[in-house]
């Protein structure tokens, strides 16, 4: 048997390095999301569906990642994103305040947030200063709506851990208004036992894009790999197929806004 030459040895080491390198970036991610239709939906059989969930799952297939997506409360997922390396969380609004804290894969949607009241309510506001005078406004604890309104100086926020509770409290007259997204309103109302027609929008306070967020210390190569896979999905029509299933007739999201 002929001895392995130094050149062949180096070639073998290089191949092994590439295999290990590829394996590293195909796995070892902690991936979290919350139950938040229509972006993440837990079906009766326990399977995970929804716009961002299915986009993430397709990206995983394309990059060879087999890590499990864990559905957790938003606050827990956000804490993991802030404290654990190689962590993924979706769906997350990209804002000037959040932009430098994480790395971003997307966008997967464009969304607006507003204040909603009961359809027969006489409440009318022209700006956020007037909204501060309301007795109470329901918000989802520590998500973008809560964070934004808190930064604007609101002291009348009633925090809960899901949007359906906000709608139920609104319809029972326990809060004056609540903050929701235009795309989430229909699903949230249905989950609470109502319809979108039972509510009305009185003020839009934010427009932004939704992303898959990655922790700051996630290797740049992984983030690029995921973004490249998403870009390919948009080019080959896969993204549009998923998107129109949940938002028929709505325009696809535009290019990423990464300068604030």
N, C-alpha and C positions, 0 to 999 in steps of 0.2 A: 504494500500500500504506500503510495507516494505521500510524503509529508506535505502539509498545507503550507503554501508559500506565504510570505508576509503580505503580499498584495491581496491574495485570496482571504487571508485573515482579516485585513482591513475592510474588504468588501463585505464579509460576513457580519462584522461588527456594525457596519453601516446599515445593513438590511435589518438587523435586530433592533437597532436604534429607531429606525423609521417605524417598525411595527409597534414598538413600545410607545413611541411618540403619538402615533395614530390612535392607539388604544387609550392613551391618557385623555385625548381630546374628544373621544367618543363617549366617555362615561364620567363617573365621579362628580356628578352634579346633584345638588339637592334642589328639587323643583317643586314649587308650591303655587297653589292658586286658591281662591275662595269660591264658594258656590254663589255665583252672581250672573243669572240669566240676563241676556242671551249670550254672554261671553264665555261663561263656564256653567254648565248644566249637569247636575247629577241625575241620571235617568233612574227609573225604578229598578232596573237590574244592576245598578251600581256603576254602570259605565259612565265615562266622562265625555260629554259633548259640548257644543257651543263654539262660537266663532274663534276665539283665541285659543281655546283648548285644542281644537282640531288643527289650527295652524301650527301650534306648538308640536303636536303629535306628528304632523307631516314633516316638520323640520327635523325632528328626532330621527325619523326613518331615513331621511336623506343624508344626515351626518353620521348615522350609525350609533346614535345614543339610545340606550335602553333603560335609562333611569326612570323610576316610577314617579308619576306626578301625584303629589299628596295634596288633598283638599283640606284646608285648615282655615280657622278664622283669620280675617285680614290682619289683625294686630299681631298674631303669631307669625304669619308669613313675613310681615314687614320687619319684625324684630330679627328674624333669621337672616333676611337680606342685609340688615344693618350690622350683624355681628358674626355671621358665619361665612367662611370663604366658599367660593364656587357655588353660589346660591342663585336660583332663578325664581322670579315671582311675576305673575301676571293675573289680570291685566292692570297696567299702571299708567296713569296720566303723567306725561312728561311736562314738567313746569320749570320755570327759571330756578326755583329753589331746589328742586330735585335733580335737575340736570347734572350738576357736578358730583352728585353723590353716588351715581350708579352708571352702568354701561347699558346701552339700549339696542334692542332688536326690534325693528319696525320701520314705520308705523303699521298697525293692523286695523286702525279705525280712527275716525275723527268724531268728536263727541262734544256736546254742549251740556252745561249744568245750569239748572235754574231752580227757582222756588215755585212750588206747587201748592195749591189750596183746593178745598172742595169745590166742585163745579158750581154750586149755588152760593158760594161765598161772596161777600161784598168787599172783601179785602182787595185793595189796589195799591201798588207802590210804583214809584218812578225810578228809584235808585236804592242802593244798599243802605244809605243813611236812614231812609224811611223804614226799611226792613228791620233795622236795629230796634225800632220802637214796638215791634210786635211782641206779644207776651212770650211766645216760645216758638222755636224753629227746630224741627227734628233733623238730625244729621246722623250719618253712619260713622260710628266712633273711629277717629284717627285716619279716616280716608281723605281723599283730596278735598271733598266738600267741607268736612270738619276743619281741616288744616287751613284751607283758604279763608273761610269765614272767620276763623279764630284770628288769623293774621290781620284781618280787616277790622278787628276790634269788637267783634260780636260777643256779648255776654249773656245772650238769651238762647243759647244752643242746648237742645235736649238730645243727649247722645244715647244711641242704642247700637246693638250689634248686628242688626240686619234691617234692610229697607222695608220689608213687609210690616215690621212692627211700627215703623214710622207711619205708614199708610193707615194701619188700623187705629193708631192713636189720633191721627188727623180726622178720620171719619167719625170717631167717637167724641171729637171736640176737645181732646186733651192737649193738642198743640194747634197753633194757628196756621202753620205752613210746614213744609218739609223740603229738603234739597234732594233732587234726583237728576239723573241724566235723561236726555231725550230718548236714547236707545234702550235704556233700562226700564222706563216707565211702564210700558205695556206688560212686560213680564212680571215686574214687581207688583203691579195692581192685580194681576190675575192670581198670583201666589197669595195675596192678601184676601182674596175673595171678592174683588171688585173689577172694574174695567177702567181703561184709560179715560173713558168718557165721564167717569165719576170725579175726575180731577181736571184742573186747568192750570196752565202756566201763567204766572204773573210777572216774572222777571228772570232773564238770562244773565248770569253773573260770570260765566267763564266758558271759553271754547278752547279745546286742546286736542291732542292726539293720544291714542292709546298704544302702549308698547308692551313687549316682554322685557322686563328689567333683569339685569344681572349685577351681582355684587361687584364693587369697585375692583377687588383683587382677583376676579376671574381672569384667567389668561386671555390676552387680547386675541390670540389665535382662535379661541373658542367663539368669542363674540363675532369675529369676522366670518367664521365658518357658518354660524347661524344666520347672520345677515345675508351672506351669499346664497344660502339655501332659500331664504325667503324671497330674495330678489329673483331667483330662478323660478320659484313658484308663481310670482307675478308675471313673469315672461311667458311661461308655458300654459297659463290659464287655470292652474290648480287653485291659486288664491281666490280668483274671481268666482270659481265654482263654489268654494266654501262660503265666501262672503255673501253672495246673492241668495244662498240658502237661508240666511238669517236676516238679511236686509235687502229684499227684492226691490229694485227700483232706486235704491240709494247709490249715489256716486261712490266709486272706490276712493279710498284715502289718497291724498296727494303725496308729494315727496316729503321726506323727513324734515321737520323743523328742528334744527340743532344749534341755532344761534339765538340767544335771548338778550 
